[in-house]
Amino acid sequence: LPVRAVVDNRTGRFKPEMLATVVADGGPSVPAALVPDDAVQTLKGRTVVFVARPLPNGDASFARREVEVGSRTGGRAAILGGLAAGEVVVTKGASAVKAEFEKGTRPKMEM
């Protein structure tokens, strides 16, 4: 993401077209899962993703999972909290799953 910094130049030391070497400290890194932007939905005012759970008969059921979203860049969103390792997130068709939840039905489909 682009970063904008303000440099104090009250003394007039820095002139247009001067070159500089800049070191930026971005702070500590935060582990996050990256998902496509389309996987992140808003349902009843909450930011959610849908997790697919395989069923023994080959179908899948879906659960909504409230998540904390970090930065978004390049068509992806960083999920900072709300998901466990190994969970399968619905990426394509998340809006269709959302529509079923809004109707009050529990969507199922084949995996």
Residue pairs with C-beta under 8 A, 6 or more apart in sequence:
1 71
1 73
3 24
5 22
5 24
7 14
14 20
30 70
30 78
30 80
32 70
32 78
32 79
32 80
33 78
33 79
33 83
33 89
34 76
34 77
34 78
34 79
35 49
35 76
35 77
35 79
35 89
35 91
36 75
36 76
36 77
36 91
37 72
37 75
37 76
37 77
38 91
38 92
38 94
38 95
39 49
39 50
39 77
39 89
39 90
39 91
39 94
40 47
40 48
40 49
40 67
40 69
40 77
40 79
40 94
41 47
41 48
41 49
41 50
41 94
41 95
41 98
42 48
43 64
43 98
43 101
43 102
46 66
47 66
47 67
47 68
47 69
48 64
48 65
48 66
48 67
49 64
49 65
49 67
49 79
49 82
49 83
49 89
49 90
49 94
50 62
50 63
50 64
50 65
50 89
50 90
50 94
50 97
50 98
50 101
51 62
51 63
51 64
51 65
51 83
51 87
51 88
51 89
51 90
52 60
52 61
52 62
52 88
52 89
52 90
52 111
53 60
53 61
53 62
53 63
53 88
54 60
54 88
54 111
55 61
55 108
58 110
58 111
59 108
59 109
59 110
59 111
60 108
60 109
60 110
60 111
61 106
61 107
61 108
62 90
62 97
62 100
62 101
62 106
62 107
62 108
64 101
65 82
65 83
65 87
66 82
67 79
67 80
67 81
67 82
67 83
68 79
68 80
68 81
68 82
69 77
69 78
69 79
69 80
70 77
70 78
70 79
70 80
71 77
71 78
72 78
83 89
90 97
96 107
97 107
100 106
100 107
101 107
